[in-house]
Amino acid sequence: MDPYFLARWLNILPFACWAPVVHLQIRFRDLTGKAHAVGKLLPDEARDLYRIWFTLGWLAFGALTGSLCLMVTCPAFW
């Protein structure tokens, strides 16, 4: 496997996770604002959004950790 191909994808994956996370955070902000305005708890949708947000965060963290390991260890792939 080409190390540059792997490194490229380990840097593209976090951005692919980050872009939807920004949208999720905006939706969280709107949900919490509405819930606070009417004095109610967060709706069940917030739990689902949190789970997606958490999963995307771990995927991005794993990809960046893998990228860091490749930069530090500089393994010989061929």
C-alpha positions in Angstrom: 0.0 0.0 0.0 1.3 3.4 -0.9 2.0 5.4 2.3 1.0 8.6 0.7 -2.4 7.2 -0.1 -2.9 6.1 3.5 -1.7 9.4 4.9 -3.9 11.4 2.5 -7.0 9.5 3.6 -6.0 9.8 7.3 -6.1 13.6 6.8 -9.3 13.7 4.6 -11.3 11.6 7.0 -11.2 14.1 9.9 -12.4 16.9 7.7 -15.2 14.6 6.4 -16.2 14.1 10.0 -15.7 17.7 11.0 -18.0 19.3 8.4 -21.2 17.5 9.6 -20.2 18.1 13.2 -20.4 21.8 12.7 -23.9 21.4 11.4 -24.8 19.2 14.3 -23.5 21.8 16.8 -25.6 24.4 15.2 -28.7 22.2 15.5 -27.7 21.5 19.2 -27.6 25.3 19.8 -31.0 25.7 18.2 -32.5 22.8 20.2 -31.1 24.1 23.5 -32.3 27.6 22.8 -35.9 26.4 22.1 -35.9 24.1 25.1 -34.7 26.9 27.4 -37.2 29.4 26.0 -40.1 27.2 26.8 -38.6 25.8 30.0 -38.6 22.2 29.0 -36.0 19.4 28.8 -34.2 18.7 25.5 -36.1 16.6 23.0 -35.2 13.0 22.2 -33.7 14.3 18.9 -30.8 15.8 21.0 -29.7 12.3 22.2 -29.6 11.0 18.6 -27.6 14.0 17.5 -25.2 13.6 20.4 -24.6 9.9 19.4 -23.8 10.9 15.8 -21.6 13.8 17.1 -19.7 11.5 19.5 -19.2 8.8 16.8 -17.9 11.3 14.3 -15.6 12.7 16.9 -14.0 9.3 17.6 -13.6 8.6 13.9 -11.8 11.9 13.4 -9.7 11.4 16.6 -8.6 7.9 15.4 -7.7 9.1 12.0 -5.6 12.0 13.3 -3.9 9.7 15.8 -3.1 7.3 13.0 -1.7 10.2 10.9 0.4 11.3 13.9 1.7 7.8 14.3 2.7 7.6 10.7 4.5 10.9 10.9 6.4 10.0 14.1 7.4 6.4 13.2 7.9 6.8 9.5 7.4 3.1 8.7 8.8 1.6 5.5 5.9 0.3 3.5 8.0 -1.1 0.6 
